[in-house]
Amino acid sequence: MDTIPAYNYVILAVLLCAALYSLYLGLQKIWQGIEHGKPYFGEQITRDAIMAKFNRDTFIKRGLLLSRLLKRPASGVAHIIMYIGALLLIFGHATYMLSFIGVPVYEGWFGYLFMKLGRELGGLMLFCGLLFFLIRRLMPPERLTAGDKTRSTFLLGELLMLAIIIAGFTAESFRLGFEPNSNNAEFIGSTFGALLGNWLGEEGAIAGFKAMWWIHALMGCALIALISRGPLSHMLIGPANSALASKRPGINLAPINFDFDDEDDDDDDEDEEEEMTFGATKLSDLNQKNLIDASACLWCGRCHEACPAAQTGKELSPKKVMATCAEYLEQEKFDDASLIDLIGQEAVFNCTTCGACIEQCPVSNNPPEIIMEFRRNFVMDQSEMPETMAAANRNLESREHPFVGTGSNPEDWREGLDVPFFESGETEYLLWIGCSVTFEERAQDIARAMVKILDRAGVSYGILEEARCTGDPAKMMGNEMQFVEIAEANIEDFEEMGVQKVITLCAHCFNSFDRYYPELGAKWETIPHSVLIDQLIKQDKLRLVKNSHQSITFHDPCYLARHNDIVDETRSAISAVGELIEMPRNKKDSFCCGAGGGNYWGGQGGTARVSDVRVQEAFYTGAEKIATSCSFCLLMLTASATKHTEERTVFDIAELVVEAMPEE
């Protein structure tokens, strides 16, 4: 490469350092914005604090291997082609610097594979990937423009990268127009180099090479300098955000401290007002991880495409929520309380907290955690929520369950059954009935079936003498204060009773007991009834007669599959009683029933009920029965199924297992 004088490389090195410094300053500015959020790493950000949040699994799978991108095969493959191509080019250019200290990087098999063929393929891969995305912008999928949010500046970055690749190949072609080439590794440059050499001659090819070398180098430095000053910053922030993803999947709501010290009475009015503010109205009310999410957001709309509210015509678009937060962050509107109003109350309460958006996001964003902070503010600070939800909350306060106008009594479900009460020191499991099973007639069949299963398997169990709720409806509707009050009362009573193991019939009860109760001091083990059923079958404590001609499709409750990684146990239990037929959207990619986030009591709105869409999907499989393992899913799907047939088609796993139990 003697054609390029050494001083050119010195100048380029200075420019490269300046570009890297610009990259650093851009990242520093992004972090300065994120710092306006509430502490996520503790009051002091130390290496230990960061490592405590570090999620190696998601960093490797999502951050480095880009596993989430392949959920959309076409764009996923294009992204990965670009990613591999970029890595090959970065490696090749970085290795080239060794030649300045006498390392013969261009010689032998290494030079052939990495410095010539590797960089050639890398450039070609990056070119093809960029071409795919540029063409797609002419006919973008709906998700890219959803919520009236699209990042046109992505186009500028893509065009700059495309120009860099073309300039690189052009420079290579000029070089190979005058430089002897005895191999076919640089096949693109060799093809065009021969033509240029014959057309321009050696002097013309050298002049062209020098010009294109500088154009390619300057555009490369410009790209590095601009990466952290626009949407291309996701290339760095995305993997970092995946590294900080919660180690437990789903929604992990930060607890609220409701203990206020009397000694704070002398604080000024501003501090007192800040102390008494719950939830979020502005960016500074969110935590730093929420703001990293907003910074990392690609505006790709994969969350919108998976969101049951968005896909049934409701006001909510998780993409719009994230993009709006990102815009406020870019505009440094950290304390602008108009943010909550711009997102809107209706959209905030449309969220079913199903976590589908979390599961789809390629950079590990968690929109529901942000939405729930706004919801908490609407409920606990502004005393605003949809009237149907408000009625459920009032009923929970006055009658200790959220079911307004129910005609069922707490004892109705066990009529005709000999159900034991929990005895401290004697009973192994507390069978937690929960409010939906107690007060909704259709869901009562789950408890009846589970009692028969436990009796047949010889399990030591008992129930509480009075009906209770975990408080989950209050929490997910935004009333954290009410949830804590209910939870602390339950924890105190369970400790007095010596409860060590709890069986739940509702996915929401399980999630609250297992995820949020330990934060308040709970120490018992909780197991979903479907998981226990699977264990009893595998332990041969429950013998079943399988009907191979009975086809069953299974609806995964969001709060088991996505939030708690429970997918195999439920299918194992179903397969023990009949033939399982999967719906197109299943397991962690399942579609919600629509009940979560308090929307069992919420206004539906939109173009369709979420449960109607899910039932149609189940019917399309041709299965005879629809199974689930959550009382709320059962209620929602049953209501939608009755619009199509008078026959009972939706069942809980426990009901199907009882049908398969041979007579004694």
N, C-alpha and C positions, 0 to 999 in steps of 0.2 A: 504493500500500500504506500510506496514511496511517492506516488503521484500527489498525495496530500502532504504538504510540508508539516513538520513537527509543530510549528507554532500554531497551526490551525487546531490541533488537538488541545493545546494549552488554552486557547480561546474557548473552545468547546467545553473544556472542563470547568472553566470559570462560569460559563453560561449554565451548565448543568447544575453547578452548586447554587447559582442564583434561583434556578427553577425549583430545586429541592427546598430551598429556603422559603420560596413562595408557597410551596406545598405545606410546609410546616406552619407558616403563618395562617394559612387558610384553615388548617386543622385546629390550630390554637383558637381561632375566632369561633369555630363551631363549638369547641369545648367551653369557651367563655359563655356562650349562650346556654349550653346544657347546665352549667354551674348555677344558673338561676333557679333550677328545680330543687326540690327538697332533697336532702342528702340520701343517697342510695348506698354509698360505700361506708357510711359512718361520717362523723364530723371531720375526721382527717383521712384523706385518701392515701393509704399506704399500700405497699406491695401485698402485704398479708390481707388487707381488706379487699383488694381486687381479686386475689387468688381465692378468697372465700366465696366470691360470686362466680368464679370461672367455671364454665361448663365445658369440659373437654369433649364430651360426646357431641354436643351440638356444634361446637367450633369445628371439629374435624368433618362431621357429616355435612353440615349445612354451609359452614364458612369456607372450608377448603375443598370439599368434594362436590359442593353445590347440589346436594341430593334433592332438595325441595324443588329445584327448577324443573326436574323431569316430570313433575306432576302435570305439566303442560308440555307434551313431547316435542312439538315443533320448535317453540321458542326455547325450550330447555336444551335441546340438542344444539341449537344455534349458539346459545350462551356458552355451552361447554366447549364447542369447537373454538369459539373466540378465546375462551379462558386458556385452553391448552396451547393455542397458537401464541397468545401473549406470553405465556410462561416460556415457551421455546425461544421467542425473540428476546425476552429479558435475559434469559440464561446465556444466549449466544452473545449478546452485546456486552454483558457483564464479563464474560470469559475473555472477550477480545482484549480487555484491558491488560490481561496477563502478558500479551505479546510485547508490551512496552518494557517489560523486565526480562525479556529474552525467552519466554516460554513459547515453544512452537505450536500454538493452539490450532493452526490451520493444517498441520501435517498429520499423516497416519489416519487410522480409523476414527479417532476422536474428531479430527478436523473434518473428515468426510461426513460423519453422522450428525454432529452437533453444529459445527460452524458453517457448514454448507447446506447439507440436506435438511437438517433440523430447522435452520432459519428460513429456508425456502418454503418448507411445509408450514411453518408457523405463520409466515406472512400470508400464504395462500388461505390457510384456515381462518385467519382474522379477516381477510378480505371477504370470504364467502359468508361468514357470520354477519359482518357489517352490511353486506349487500342484502341479506335476508331481512334485517330489521329496517333498512331504508325502504325496501319494496313494501314491507308490511305497513309502513306508515301511510302508504297510499290507500290501503284498505284495512284500517285498524280494527281489531275486534272491539266489541262494545265496551269491554272492561277498561280499555285504555283511555276512553273518553268519559267513563262513568262519573257521575257526581259533578259534571262540568269541570273536571280537574284533569288537565293534561300538561305535561312538561315539554314545551316546544324546544327548550334549550338542550334536551337530549339530542335533537337532530343536529345541532351545531357540533356537539362533541363527536357524534358518529361521523359526520362529514370530515372533521379534522382528522380523525383516526384513519378514515379511508384515504384521505389525501396523503397522510404519512406513509401508508402502505404502498400506494401507487408511486410516490416519490422514491421510496426505497427500492422498489423493483426497477424503476427507471434508472436510478443511479447504478444499480447492479448491471443493467443492460449496457449502459455506456461503458462501464468498467470492462465487461467481457467483450466489448467491441474492439478493445486494443490489448487486452491482457490474455496471454495464452491460457487455454482452458482444456485440460486433458481428461476431465470427468464430466459426468452428466448430473452431478448433485444439484447444481444451480440451474435447473432445467428451464425455468422461465427466463432468467437473464441470458442464458446461452442462446435461446431461440431468438430473442429480440436483439441480442448483442451482435450476432452475425449480420443482421440486416443493417443495424446502425453503423457497424464498422465499415461495411461496404459502401454505405451511402455517404457518411461524413468523413471517412478516413480516420487515421489514427489521431491526428491533432484535434479534429472536430469531436471525436469520441472522448478524448481526455478533457477538453473544455466542458463538454456536456456533463461528464462525470463530476468535475469539480463543482459545477453549479448545482447539480442535483444533490450532491453530498451535503452542501451547506443548507439547501432548502429542506432536505429530509431532517437534518440535525436540528435546525431552528424550529421546525414544526414539532419535532419530538420534545424539545425543551418547553415549547409553549404548552403542549399537552400536559406535561408534568406540572407546570406552574398553575394550570387551570383546574386540575383534577379536584382539588379541595374547595373550589369556588363555584360549584354547580352540582348538578345531579350525578356527575361521574364520581363524586365523593363516595357513593355507595360501594364502590370497589374496595374501599378501605373500611368505611363505617359498617357496612353489612357484615363482614366476617367478625368485626369487633362486637357487634350487637349479638350475633349468634353465640359468641363466647360468653356473653353475659346473660343469656337466656335462662329463665328459671329452671332449676334442676327438676322440679316437678311440673309436669305438663299442665296445660289449661290455664285457668284464671287463678291468680294468687293475690287476693286483695290484701293490701297492707292493713294491719289492725289500727284502730283509732284509740288513743288514750283518752278516756272520759273522766279521769281523776284530776280534779283541779284543786291545787293547794290554796289554802286560805291566805298564805303569805303573799300570794300574787295580787292581793287586793289593792296594793299601793301602786301597781303598774299604771302607766299612762293609758288613756283610752284607746290609743292606736294598738298597743300591745294586747289589750284585753279583747279588742275586736278581732284581732288576728288569731288569738288563742281560741276564740269561740267559733271560728269558721270551720265548717266541716265540708269535706269534699273539695271540689275544684270549680273555680269560675274562670281561671286564667292559667297561663303556663307556669307561673311561679308556684302555683298550688300543687302541681304535679311533681312526681319525683324525677330524679335525673335519668333513670332508666326509661321512663316515659318519653322524655325529651330526646334521648338517644334513638328511641323507636321512630320518633317523628323525623329526625335527621337522616336516618337510614332508609326511610320509606322511598320506594321506587315509583310510587304512583302507578304501579302496573295493573292494579284492579283485580288481582287474583282473590283478594279478600271480598271484594264486591261480588265477584262471580260465584263465590261459595256461600255468601251470607243469605240465610233463609228470608230475612226481612227484605233485603234489597231485591231478591229474586221473586218476591211476591208483591212487588210494587209499593212497598212501604217507604216512608221518608228516609229511613236510615241507609247510609252507605258508609261502611267502615273506611273505605278509601277516602271519602270526603272528609271524615273526621280526622284522619291522619294527615291528609294534605292541608287541611285548614290549620292544624297545629303547626305543620312545617312552614306554612306561609307566615304565621305569626312569629315563629322562631327566626326566620330569615329577616323579617322586618323589625326584629328586636322589640316586639310588643309583649314583653314578658309579664307586665302587670296590667294588661288591658283586659278588663272583665267582660268585654263584649264578646269574648271567645265563646262562652257558654251559650249566649243568645244566638250567635251566628250558627252554631251547630244545631241548636234547637231542642226544645223539650220533647217534641214528638219523636224525633230521631233517637234521642237518648233512651226513651222508654220502649222503643221498638226492639231493642237488642234482646235476644233470647239467651244471651250468655252461653251459647252453644259451643263456642270456641272454634268454629269452622274456619274463621278468618286466621286464627292463630296457626292452625294446622297447615294452611296453604301458603303462608307468607314465607318467601325465600330468604328473608333476612331476619326472621324470628321476631317480628313485631307482635305486640299484644294489644290490639285496639280495644277489646272489652275492658281491660284494666283502666284505660283512660276514660272510656264511656261511663264506667261505674263510678269513677270519681265525680263526674258531672252529675250523675244520678243521685249520689249521696248529697250533693249540694242542693239540688232541687228539693229533695225530701226533707233533709234535716235542717237546712238553713232557710230555704224559701217556703217550706211547707206546701210544695206543689208536686202533684203527680196525677196521672189519669184517674178519674173518679172511680172506675171499677177496681183499680188497685188500691185506692184510698179506702174504699169500703172493706176490702180484704184486710188491710192494715188495722182499721178500726175494730174489725171483728177479732183479729188476733190479740189486740189489747184487751178487749172486754170479755171475750169468750175463750181465749187461748188457742184458737184455731182460725184459719183465714176463710173458711167456707161459709159464705153468706147464704142464708135461707135454706140450709141443708135440712132435710127431713129425717136424717138418721140420728140415732142415739149412739153413744160410745159402745154400748153393749150389743148392738144389733148384729155385728159381724160374727159373734161367737155363739149366736143362738143355736141350740142343739148340739153344741160341741163341748167337750170337757177340756177346757183350756186351763192349765195350771198358772198360778201367779209366781213371780220370781221370789225365791227364798234365799236370803243372804247366807252364804256358806254352804248351801245345798245345791243350788241350780248352777249349771255351767254357763248357759247362754241366756241373755235377755233378748227375747224376740220383740224388737221395737216395731210397733204397728204403724205409728206415724199418723199425721192428720188426714192425708188423702185417702188412705185405706180405711180409716175409721169413719169418715163422714161422707165418702162417695160410694154409693151402692155398688156400682160396677167393680170398683177397686177392692171391695170387701172380699171378693172371691179369691184374691191373691192370698189374704191372710188365712182363709179357710183351707185353701190348698196347701199352704205351707205348714199349717198345724198337722194335717194328715201326713205330710212327708216326714216331719220331725218325729211324729209318733211311730210311723212305720220303721224309721231308721234307728229308733231307740235313743234319740238325742235328748239330753237333759236341758230343758228350756222352761221359761216362764215369761209371763207378760206383766206389765205394770197394771195396777188396779184402776188407774185413771188414764184418760186419753191425753196425749201430749204431742207437741210439735217441736221440731229441732230449732225452729226460728229461721230456717233457711229462706222461706218466702220473704220474711222481713229483710234479711240481708241482701238478697238478690233484687229486691225492689228499691234498695237504697237506704233502708232504715237500720243502720248498723247499731244504733243505740238499743233498739228493741231486740235485735238479735242477741246482743251481749247479755241483756237482762234475762232472756229466756235460756240462753246457753249456760250462764252461771248458775241458774236455779237447777237445771238438769244435772250439771256436773256435781253440785253439792249433794243432790239426792242420790245420784249414782254412787258417789263415794261412801255415803252412809250405808247404802245397800250392799256395798262390796261388789259392784258389777265389774267383771273382768273382760267379758266377751259380749258383743252385741251383734245381732243379726238384723239387717235392714231390708225392707221390702221396696224401698224407693231409692233411686240413684242419687237424688238430691240429699236425702237423709244421710246416706253413706258418705257423700262428699263433705258435708258439714262436719259430721262426727270425725272423719279421718283427716280432714285438712285444716279446719278452723277451730274445732274444739281443743286440740292440744295446745294451741296458742293461749288458751284460757285456763289450762291446767288439767285437761282430761288426759287419762292414762290408760284407758281400756283399748282393746283390740276390736275393730269393726270389720265385719265381713258382709258383703252383699248376699242376698239369699240365693241368687243364681250361682255364685261361686261356691257357696256351701253345698248346693245341690250337686254340682259337678264333683266336688270332693267326695260326697256320700256315694255317688255312683261309682267312682273310681276305687273307693275303698270297699266296694261290694256290700255296703250297708243298705243300699237301695237297689233292688232288682226290678228291672223294667222289661216290658215286652215291646220291642221295636216294631212299628208298622212301616215297612219299607215302601208301601204304596201311598203313604201320607206325605205330601210335599208341604214344606214349611219355609217361608222366607222370614228372615230375622231383621228387625229394626234395632240398631244399636242405640241405646240411650247415650246422649252426648256426655252426660256426667259419669258414665262408666268407661266408654271407649276413649274419647278424646281427653277427658280430664284425668282419667286414672288408668289408662292403658289396659283395660279389661275387655278383651275381645275374644280370646281363645276359649276361655272357660264357658262362656255363654254358648258358643257354637258347639262345644263338646257335649253340653247338656242337650241341646236341640238334636244333635246327631244321634243321641241315644234313644230318641223317641220317634224319629222320622227322617225323611230325606231333606237336607237343607238346600235351598235354592237362594243364592245370593242376589240381592238387588244391585244394580249398577254402582250405586253409591253405598258403600258398606264400610264396616270397621271404623277406622279413624277418619275416613272420608265420608261418613254417613251424613244424611240430611236430617235436620232437626225435626222434631214433632211440633215445635212451636210453643211449648209450655214454659220453657226456662225463662229466668229473669223476671218472674212474676207475670209473664204473659199468659199464663193459664187464666188469670183474672183481667188481663189487659184488653184494650180495644184492638181488634184485628186490623181493620183498615186495609188499604192496598187493593190489589186486584184479585187476591186469592188468600185463603187460609193456608198457613204453612202445612198443617196436618193433611189438608186435602191433597196437596201436591205429593206428600209422602205416601199417602194411601194409594194414589193413582200409580205411583212408581211400584208399589208392592203388588198391586193387581196385575200390572204388566208382566210380572214374572210368571204368572200362571199358577202360582202356588195356591193350595187350598186354604192355608191358614197363614196369618201374620202373627209372629211371636215377638215379644219384647220382654224386658226385665226391669221395668220401672213403672210404678203406679201412674205417674203423670203421663208417660208415653201411652200407656194402655188407655187411659181416659180420652186423650186427644185423638188417637187413631181410631178408637171405637166410635167416637162422635162423627168422624168423617166417613168411616166405613158404612155407617147406617144410612148414609145418603144414597148408597148404591145397592144395598141388600139388607133384607130384614134378618138374614141368618147371621149368627155370631161368627165373625171371621178373625177377630183380633183376640189373642190370648197372651197371658203371662206365661213364662216358662214353667212356673210352679203348677199352673192348671194343666198344661200338656203332660207334665211328668205324672201327675195324679191319674190322668187318663191312661197312662202307660203302665201303671202299677197293677200287677195281677191281683185278683181277689185272694184273700187269705183263706 
